[in-house]
Amino acid sequence: MTKRPSPISATVDFDADGVQHGFLKLPISTDESAWGAVMIPVTVVKNGEGPTALLTGGNHGDEYEGITALMKLTSELSAEEVHGRVIIVPMMNVPAAMAGKRTSPMDGGNLNRSFPGDPDGTVTEKIADYFTRGLVPMCDVVLDLHSGGRTLDIIPFGASHVLDDPEQQRQALEGAKAFGAPYAMMMFELDAAALFDTAVESQGKVFVATELGGGGTSTPESLAITERGVRNFLIHFGLIEGEVAMPDEPQVFLDMPDASCYVQSEHSGLLELTLALGDRVEKGQVIARIYDMTRSGSAPVEYRAGRDGILAARRFPALVNMGDTIAVIAEVVDSLG
């Protein structure tokens, strides 16, 4: 059955040359606003013919590195710099970003688990549908900026995925490396079916994701990596001129071959991690302890590494519940410097 047109409308002309700032407007009706709209800021920078890049942040509302870097870029990027078209959406999930939450307070929706979306669904599903059927078909390459948000802290990396199309996979991996973070990752997703990643890749587009820190904040270091990476991405894919700027230290290429990279808690309590992000891990090494907070004098439960590698991600809050990911161990493939 053919889906109806998206209820979202754009106040910008995606085909017009120059710099435009506007909104993606989604009509809503709430107790606070009977005839209201979710207003998603969008900037389009176009200069003649060439490829189109879609740059997105705020897919999750508590991941600030991407939001901040793209908000800055919207006031800095000029049409004269661009060959083709750059579409910038700093906050895909505006309701979540405004609330400082991973998910939308309007419907509880996790945007990055809602694709391909539904024009007749919830607010979050309508946003996903607009990106799937509206913006992604316009684009050649997509950069989706993520970090750990309030509950995770993650080493900074550009990421791609294993794909059926070897050329599409090659271009994505080269884009992930060219982002120029200290690490590049071939990433395994626990549940890829409803991700933005999959919605883009299934249309044959080149997709690069990132993880760039976390803890529900940003730092001068994480923002510098993000801003440099966005520029590198645009340079690498021919949207702007310049030389790709790589980190001072050799970039490390990592692989997450399967779900066993994720260490998930089978206990609730107080988390003690024994390693820092980026530390080397040996199989069998104690990487975490969880303490029973209901009584004193009881020994903690120890969690040991199931593989060699490095600690690529860790739970940020010290309180942990059953099912929480407490660590991610990625395998070191090689140094790319």
Phi and psi in degrees as a GROMACS rama.xvg file:
@    title "Ramachandran Plot"
@    xaxis  label "Phi"
@    yaxis  label "Psi"
@TYPE xy
-71.3407  130.466  THR-2
-75.0649  149.58  LYS-3
-73.0276  162.441  ARG-4
-58.6594  153.023  PRO-5
-63.2614  141.263  SER-6
-73.6141  -10.4199  PRO-7
-81.3663  135.6  ILE-8
-123.652  150.902  SER-9
-104.968  140.573  ALA-10
-92.7397  5.09269  THR-11
-111.777  157.73  VAL-12
-101.287  107.626  ASP-13
-66.3209  -14.8855  PHE-14
-99.6633  -4.01822  ASP-15
-87.6183  137.62  ALA-16
-70.6826  156.362  ASP-17
107.278  -167.645  GLY-18
-110.579  126.936  VAL-19
-128.257  136.457  GLN-20
-117.383  128.905  HIS-21
-159.91  -148.532  GLY-22
-141.885  152.214  PHE-23
-97.9445  116.186  LEU-24
-105.402  121.217  LYS-25
-113.351  111.141  LEU-26
-62.2153  137.191  PRO-27
-138.897  162.25  ILE-28
-136.101  114.428  SER-29
-129.793  174.942  THR-30
-61.5321  -30.3899  ASP-31
-88.0509  -18.7561  GLU-32
-155.052  99.0839  SER-33
-62.587  -41.1822  ALA-34
-119.628  69.4934  TRP-35
-107.805  -171.852  GLY-36
-155.577  143.94  ALA-37
-81.4745  123.593  VAL-38
-108.324  108.558  MET-39
-100.4  110.929  ILE-40
-61.4737  140.435  PRO-41
-143.574  141.174  VAL-42
-124.41  135.858  THR-43
-121.165  126.233  VAL-44
-120.922  115.304  VAL-45
-132.095  140.804  LYS-46
-148.327  92.9657  ASN-47
68.4894  -157.663  GLY-48
-83.8795  155.74  GLU-49
150.027  -177.935  GLY-50
-70.0628  163.288  PRO-51
-116.092  129.272  THR-52
-112.532  135.119  ALA-53
-107.387  121.094  LEU-54
-111.069  123.392  LEU-55
-128.936  144.176  THR-56
-136.422  177.904  GLY-57
62.5294  23.8275  GLY-58
-58.2676  -38.0783  ASN-59
-112.266  135.013  HIS-60
-75.5531  -10.5571  GLY-61
-108.228  21.9054  ASP-62
-112.94  99.9004  GLU-63
-94.1373  -17.2064  TYR-64
-60.6506  -48.1261  GLU-65
-68.254  -43.0033  GLY-66
-57.671  -49.0274  ILE-67
-65.5723  -46.3043  THR-68
-61.5181  -40.2747  ALA-69
-75.6281  -33.7564  LEU-70
-61.0346  -40.7655  MET-71
-65.1171  -42.2561  LYS-72
-63.1333  -33.6872  LEU-73
-62.3708  -25.6563  THR-74
-99.1217  -2.00555  SER-75
-111.43  -33.4165  GLU-76
-76.6562  125.749  LEU-77
-104.132  157.55  SER-78
-64.5538  -32.5461  ALA-79
-63.867  -26.2301  GLU-80
-76.4634  -23.4289  GLU-81
-96.5507  140.657  VAL-82
-115.525  96.3573  HIS-83
116.101  -132.063  GLY-84
-145.447  135.062  ARG-85
-120.719  121.519  VAL-86
-106.778  123.34  ILE-87
-118.294  122.623  ILE-88
-124.023  94.2793  VAL-89
-64.1413  -29.8965  PRO-90
-134.518  93.6523  MET-91
-61.812  -44.4488  MET-92
-105.377  78.1988  ASN-93
-58.0016  -44.506  VAL-94
-57.8872  -39.6959  PRO-95
-67.7778  -42.5986  ALA-96
-63.8156  -41.7088  ALA-97
-65.4983  -28.9292  MET-98
-90.1808  -7.46272  ALA-99
65.6463  35.3808  GLY-100
-123.848  157.822  LYS-101
-66.6938  -38.7248  ARG-102
-112.904  164.268  THR-103
-76.924  130.027  SER-104
-71.2997  -11.354  PRO-105
-77.8257  -34.3131  MET-106
-144.194  3.81108  ASP-107
73.6752  9.78366  GLY-108
-77.1356  137.631  GLY-109
-95.6067  106.679  ASN-110
-56.5558  -39.1446  LEU-111
-81.9151  15.2401  ASN-112
-128.851  22.9708  ARG-113
-122.786  5.54606  SER-114
-86.2689  148.37  PHE-115
-81.5773  -1.37067  PRO-116
91.169  -179.097  GLY-117
-154.787  120.41  ASP-118
-66.907  -14.7795  PRO-119
-107.886  11.2386  ASP-120
-94.2718  -152.005  GLY-121
-72.2498  173.246  THR-122
-54.0974  -46.7311  VAL-123
-63.9876  -41.6579  THR-124
-67.0569  -33.2479  GLU-125
-68.0675  -38.901  LYS-126
-63.7194  -45.6187  ILE-127
-59.3425  -42.7766  ALA-128
-61.9884  -40.4913  ASP-129
-63.9041  -42.2646  TYR-130
-65.3576  -42.6822  PHE-131
-64.2952  -45.6441  THR-132
-101.39  -16.3246  ARG-133
-103.232  -60.3546  GLY-134
-84.4866  -45.0237  LEU-135
-59.2141  -41.6423  VAL-136
-61.2052  -21.5523  PRO-137
-75.655  -17.2922  MET-138
-104.299  158.492  CYS-139
-103.332  -39.4537  ASP-140
-134.69  146.749  VAL-141
-131.305  134.017  VAL-142
-119.393  115.707  LEU-143
-111.418  114.169  ASP-144
-92.378  115.01  LEU-145
-120.564  160.702  HIS-146
-147.024  -168.131  SER-147
-80.555  -14.017  GLY-148
65.2931  -160.149  GLY-149
-70.3717  -23.2646  ARG-150
-107.84  -4.29023  THR-151
-135.225  153.289  LEU-152
-127.073  135.005  ASP-153
-137.706  140.366  ILE-154
-60.795  151.363  ILE-155
-78.9322  120.765  PRO-156
-148.388  154.093  PHE-157
-94.0136  143.995  GLY-158
-133.096  148.169  ALA-159
-135.866  179.44  SER-160
-129.242  160.493  HIS-161
-71.4274  126.386  VAL-162
-126.369  158.761  LEU-163
-68.4007  -32.5089  ASP-164
-90.3272  110.681  ASP-165
-63.3413  -33.7793  PRO-166
-71.5723  -40.8478  GLU-167
-61.7992  -42.0746  GLN-168
-64.1212  -41.7264  GLN-169
-62.2287  -45.7127  ARG-170
-64.7952  -39.0611  GLN-171
-66.2017  -43.2913  ALA-172
-64.4262  -41.627  LEU-173
-63.6726  -36.5381  GLU-174
-66.1112  -38.7962  GLY-175
-64.4086  -40.3067  ALA-176
-68.0442  -42.9618  LYS-177
-67.1895  -21.1705  ALA-178
-53.114  -32.1665  PHE-179
82.5384  21.6522  GLY-180
-72.545  165.843  ALA-181
-58.1763  -25.3758  PRO-182
-128.53  152.631  TYR-183
-124.943  142.502  ALA-184
-132.656  135.676  MET-185
-93.0679  106.569  MET-186
-100.456  138.189  MET-187
-103.067  124.736  PHE-188
-95.5953  138.115  GLU-189
-66.9098  -35.1231  LEU-190
-145.895  89.7078  ASP-191
-88.3923  -13.1281  ALA-192
-59.1275  -39.6549  ALA-193
-108.048  19.9245  ALA-194
-81.8628  153.217  LEU-195
-56.9916  -39.4876  PHE-196
-49.4754  -51.6844  ASP-197
-68.2619  -37.715  THR-198
-61.9162  -36.6516  ALA-199
-75.1417  -49.9815  VAL-200
-62.6036  -33.7847  GLU-201
-68.424  -17.0854  SER-202
-93.2198  7.52672  GLN-203
80.5634  12.166  GLY-204
-87.147  157.91  LYS-205
-85.2308  123.682  VAL-206
-123.353  128.167  PHE-207
-123.799  131.021  VAL-208
-111.755  169.603  ALA-209
-138.196  162.119  THR-210
-132.073  131.569  GLU-211
-138.66  33.54  LEU-212
123.607  -139.886  GLY-213
150.881  -152.818  GLY-214
77.2764  10.1604  GLY-215
71.8486  30.9937  GLY-216
-154.028  -173.608  THR-217
-139.437  162.756  SER-218
-127.76  162.985  THR-219
-54.9636  -38.0184  PRO-220
-67.7292  -46.9289  GLU-221
-66.6463  -34.9492  SER-222
-70.4846  -37.7607  LEU-223
-62.648  -42.0975  ALA-224
-62.9486  -42.1473  ILE-225
-66.5767  -47.9203  THR-226
-64.2679  -43.5162  GLU-227
-62.0135  -40.2786  ARG-228
-65.4385  -39.6375  GLY-229
-62.3294  -45.6006  VAL-230
-62.0097  -43.3802  ARG-231
-58.2546  -42.6549  ASN-232
-59.574  -46.4454  PHE-233
-66.6961  -37.2691  LEU-234
-65.6318  -48.0717  ILE-235
-58.3701  -39.5711  HIS-236
-95.6624  13.7583  PHE-237
81.3674  17.2607  GLY-238
-84.3196  -32.5673  LEU-239
-136.132  161.602  ILE-240
-83.6516  160.253  GLU-241
135.551  178.575  GLY-242
-107.781  134.746  GLU-243
-62.4058  127.721  VAL-244
-99.0502  116.496  ALA-245
-97.2937  160.668  MET-246
-63.8393  158.934  PRO-247
-62.621  -41.7614  ASP-248
-86.8191  152.623  GLU-249
-56.2744  133.267  PRO-250
-68.2192  139.502  GLN-251
-105.015  130.066  VAL-252
-97.5576  126.514  PHE-253
-118.219  158.055  LEU-254
-134.003  137.285  ASP-255
-113.819  93.9205  MET-256
-72.2743  -26.7773  PRO-257
-162.813  -177.397  ASP-258
-67.0724  -16.2832  ALA-259
-68.89  -9.6774  SER-260
-67.5231  -24.2052  CYS-261
-88.0203  124.301  TYR-262
-100.711  112.908  VAL-263
-112.48  141.49  GLN-264
-74.8829  139.55  SER-265
-108.111  12.518  GLU-266
-139.879  159.498  HIS-267
-111.216  146.476  SER-268
155.78  -148.492  GLY-269
-102.267  124.864  LEU-270
-93.8102  130.097  LEU-271
-119.365  115.074  GLU-272
-92.6809  137.574  LEU-273
-96.2218  -4.17205  THR-274
-129.344  156.638  LEU-275
-96.6909  158.78  ALA-276
-54.6205  136.433  LEU-277
87.231  -9.15359  GLY-278
-68.8654  147.569  ASP-279
-70.9977  144.006  ARG-280
-125.273  137.741  VAL-281
-111.065  141.884  GLU-282
-54.4209  132.768  LYS-283
90.3657  -9.79377  GLY-284
-72.412  140.629  GLN-285
-68.5491  121.021  VAL-286
-109.698  -17.5585  ILE-287
-159.036  155.002  ALA-288
-131.392  143.912  ARG-289
-123.223  126.045  ILE-290
-101.231  136.361  TYR-291
-72.5152  116.254  ASP-292
-86.3988  -1.22009  MET-293
-87.4881  -9.9917  THR-294
-156.911  152.933  ARG-295
-94.7133  165.558  SER-296
81.3953  4.5129  GLY-297
-103.994  140.194  SER-298
-70.2812  143.909  ALA-299
-71.7836  160.663  PRO-300
-85.6914  129.526  VAL-301
-96.9059  140.115  GLU-302
-113.738  129.602  TYR-303
-114.554  150.565  ARG-304
-68.3512  135.866  ALA-305
-92.9882  0.305399  GLY-306
-159.23  161.993  ARG-307
-77.131  156.291  ASP-308
156.434  -145.826  GLY-309
-131.388  156.864  ILE-310
-78.2104  104.719  LEU-311
-90.5951  -25.2132  ALA-312
-153.282  153.35  ALA-313
-145.736  152.767  ARG-314
-66.3845  137.345  ARG-315
-86.8863  -50.0807  PHE-316
-69.4473  148.471  PRO-317
-77.0752  -24.5077  ALA-318
-79.2604  134.281  LEU-319
-134.132  145.582  VAL-320
-118.956  161.634  ASN-321
-55.0554  134.456  MET-322
94.7102  -16.4965  GLY-323
-67.9891  140.229  ASP-324
-75.179  122.232  THR-325
-102.276  -20.352  ILE-326
-160.582  152.955  ALA-327
-128.071  126.868  VAL-328
-111.268  120.266  ILE-329
-108.374  145.877  ALA-330
-83.0103  139.166  GLU-331
-84.9007  121.347  VAL-332
-89.3599  -56.8531  VAL-333
-168.814  175.213  ASP-334
-97.9751  133.395  SER-335
-100.066  5.28553  LEU-336
